[in-house]
């Protein structure tokens, strides 16, 4: 059965995905003509970072700040999407590009996603050529920012018709049709910096990529004394941040027992540039990933024998998250 906590187990091998109120992100993989051809994601050509993703995830969110683009220019930066712990996420892979734009096989590292819907363009039934792009969405520029949106505003609220929510197929690569789109669903249960890219070699090598910056506050820190990283000459800015008393044993990496750090928004509290970072270092170092706690195995059992008698949204409603994690792990398919 799926380990996706937003999926409720129905029977062996069957799961149901909920998308009510789930954040949506459009990613348009296209070849941009300006004037030569440039592989892009949301009209930005991916630039290799000057530091390793995994050591400096907080730097990823800053690289594209202030970048302004247009149809006549090619933007380059280390583009990323930040996502919080256990946050469900809808990704809409789009291919709205030049005339005779090819299909793009899109691959996601670190996850298998659920395919909820594929939208195709209008084809000529005789020749198979594309007549018009799919009319469900529009893509273009607004205030020097490129993006896509649904033509029907209610779709942005999750009211999308034709979704396969019961036992949707699970993949890590999907071919997105030219002039169309694919809707996929993931849950941020694997902290790390995961690249999403076109699997055509010339496209990925030339910038058709974006990074999923997943729970940066909970990515394990490098060991004490790990070499500094950055462009040459070395820049002190990119030296690895010291851990709290790196010589202490793992069991001493604990949060303040008088607090339940899980109730705090990790992005607001744990980010390195957050005003709450000193407080987090003192009170929630384990939750924020400032010190390292080795993973532990949680038994796949229900503490309660009547989990099925609770509200139908027990396994999906964020308000019941702590209750189901403590009492109904097997019933809610939270096993790893």
N, C-alpha and C positions, 0 to 999 in steps of 0.2 A: 504493500500500500504506500501511497505518497507520504513523505515526511513534511509536506507543505502544511503549516499550521493554519492557513486560510482555507484549506480543503477539509471537508468533513467526510469521514469514512462512511460509506454506505454498505459496502460488502467488499469481500476480497477482490482487489484489483480495480475497484470503482471509487472515484472521488468526485466531489462537487466543489467548484470554485465560486467564491463570492467576489463581486467587484463593486459592491455598493460603497461609494465614497472613496474608492481607491484612486490614488494619484496616477495621472496619465502623462507620459512623455512621448512626444513625436520625434523620430529620428529619420530624416530624409537622406538616404544614401544616393547621391547622384553625381554625374560627371558634369562639371561646370566649365563652360566655354568662356574664357576671358584672357586673351582671345584663343589660346590653346586650351587643351582639355586638362582639367584638374579633378582628380577624385576627391570628393568631400563628404562630410556628414553635416547636415544642416548648414551647408555652404561654407564650412570651415575645414581647411586642410590640416590634418593632425600633425603637430610638431612633436618630435621626440623630446622628452623632458631632459633637463640638465642634471636631474637627480633620479635615483631609482624610485618608482612609485611606492613600493612596499615600505621604504624607510621614511618617506616624507609624504604621506597621504594628504596632510593638511595643505601642502603647497599646490596640490592639483586644483583646488577650488579657486585659486587666485589667478592662474595663468591667463585666463581668457577675460579677466576684468578689464573693461575699457576698450575692448576690441570692437571696432565699428566696421561693418561690411556693406557692400552694395553689389548690384549685378555686375558692375564693371571692375570690381577689385577681387583679389583672392586673399582671404584672411587665413592666417596660420597661428595656431596656438595649441596647447595641450588641453584639449576639450574633455570635460568630465561631467558626470551626473553623481551627486551625492545622495546617499540613501541611508536611513536609520535602521537600527537593529530590529529585525523581524517585521519591517515595513513591507506590506504588499505593494507591488508596482506593476502598472500596465505600460508596456512599451509598444508603440505603434511604429513598426518598420515601414517606411515609405520609399518608393522609387518614382519620384516625379522629377524628370530631368530633361535632357536635350532630346531632339528628335532621334529616333532609333536608339534610345537608351537601352542598354542590355538589362536583363534580369540580374539581380545581385544575390548571391548566396551569403546570408548573414550568419555569423558564428559568434556565440557568447561563451566566454571563458568563465569558469567557476560555477556554472549553473546549468541545469536542464530546465527549460521553460515549457509552459503549457501553451499550445496554439489554440486560441479561442475563435479566430475568424480570419479568413483570407478574402480580400476585396480585389476584384479584377477590373481591368479597363474594359471598354466596349470594343469588341473585335469585329472585323469583317468576316462574316461566316464563310465566305468563299476563299479569300486569300489568307486569312488568319492574321492580317496586319491590324495594328491598333488604330481605331478610328478616333477615340477620345479617351483621355485619362478618366479614372474613376471619379464620379461626381460627389462622393461622400465627404471629401475634404478639399481644402484649398491650401496652397503653400506660396509664400512670398515674403517680401520685406515690409516691415513696419518700424519706422524710426531707426533705421540702420541695423535692425535685428531680424534675422531670418527665422521663420517658423511656419508651422502648419496648424490648422484648426479644423474641427468638424464643421460642415456646412449647416448641420442641424445642431443647435446649441445644447439640446437635451442630451446628446451623446456625450458631451463633456462631463455630465453628471452621472454617467454610467448606464444611461438608458439606450444602449446600443442593441439594435435588433440582430437576430441571426447568430448570436454567440453560442459556441459549444461549451457549456459550463459543466456538463456531466461527463466525466471521464474524457477530457480533452487530451489529444495526443501530446506526448512529452518528447522534446527534441533539444539538441544544442545547436543545430544549424537548420535554417529554413531558406528556401529560395523565394525572394520577394519579387513578384511579377512587375515588369516595367509598366508604369502607369497605374499601379495598384498599391496595396498595402497588406500587412499581416499584423494582427493584434496578438500579443503574447503576454503571459502573466508569470511573474516570479515573486519570490519572497526573500527578503534580505536576511538569510540565515547563515551566510558564509562570509564573515568579514575578510576583506582583502581589496586589492585593486585589480579589477577584472576588465580586460579589453573586449570590446564589441567591434567587430570589423567584417568587411567584405572578404570572402575567402578566395577571390581572384587575386593572385599574387601581385600583379602590377598595380591593383587598386589599393591593397593594404599597405604596400611599400611606399605608396605615394600619397597616403593621407586619408583614406576612407575608413576612419576608425574613431572611436570614442571610448573613454574609460568609465566603468562603473565603480565609483569610489564608495565602497560598501563598509559602513560602520567604521570610519577611520579611527575612532576612539578606542576600538576593541581589537585592532590589529596588533598582534604581539610585537613588542619592542625588540630591537636587535640586542644581542648579548653585550655585556659590559666590555669596552675596549674594541668594539667593532670598528673597522677603518672608516674614516670620514669619507664622505662621498660628495661629488659635485664636479663642475667643469674645472679644467685646469687654467690658472692656478687655483689651488683649493680655497674655498670661501668658507670662512668661519660660520656663516649663516647656516650652512648645510651640514654642520657637524651634528651627529646624532644626539638627541636630547637625553640627558642622564636620567636614569630611572630613580625612583625613590629608594635610597639605600640599597643599591644593587647587590650588596653582599648579603642581604637578609634572605632567609629561607622562604620558599614559596608559600608556606602556610601563614607567614606574616603579611602577605599581600592581601589585606582584607579591608572592607569598607567599614565605616562607622556603624556599629551595631544598633545605634539609636535611630538610624535612618534607613529607609528603603530606597536606595539610589535608583532603582528601576523606574521610579515615578518621575524622575527628572528627564527632560529632553536632552539626549546625549549631545546633540549638535550645539545647543545653546550653552551647556554646562562644560562639556569636555574638550571642545576645540582649543587648539593651542593659542589662538588669538582671542579667546573668550575672556570677558572681564571676570568670569567665575572660575577661571582655570586654577588660581591659587586655592580657592575653596575646594574645588574638585580634587586637587592633589592631596589635600589634607583629609577629606571626608569620603571620597568615592574613587580611590586610585584603581581598584580592581575593576569596577564598572566602566571606568573611562579608559582602561587599558594602559594606564601610566606605569603600573607594575604588572607582572605577568602571573597569571594563575593557570596551571596546566589543566586541560580539559578533564572532566570527570564523566564517568558513565552513569546515566540515570536509568533505572529499571523501567522497562516498558510495561507498566501495570497501572491499573486504576485503584486509587485508595478508597474510592466510593464504589459501591456495587450498583448504584442506581443512576449513573450518569445520564442514561437515556431518558430519564424522567424530567430532566431540567429543560429550560427554555430551548427552543429549536436553534437559537443563535448562540448557544453556549460555546461552540467551537469557533465562532467567527467574530463575535462582538468584542471589541477591544476592552470593554469594561470588565469582561470576565476573564481576561488573559491570565492573571495571576492565579485565579481559582482553578481554571482548567489545567494549567501547568502543574499545579500541586496535587490535583485530585483526579483528573480524568485524562491522563496522557494517552492511554491506549485508545479510549473511545474517540478522542478528538484527533487521533493519528498524529501525535506529536513526537513519535519515537524516532530516534536517529540510528 
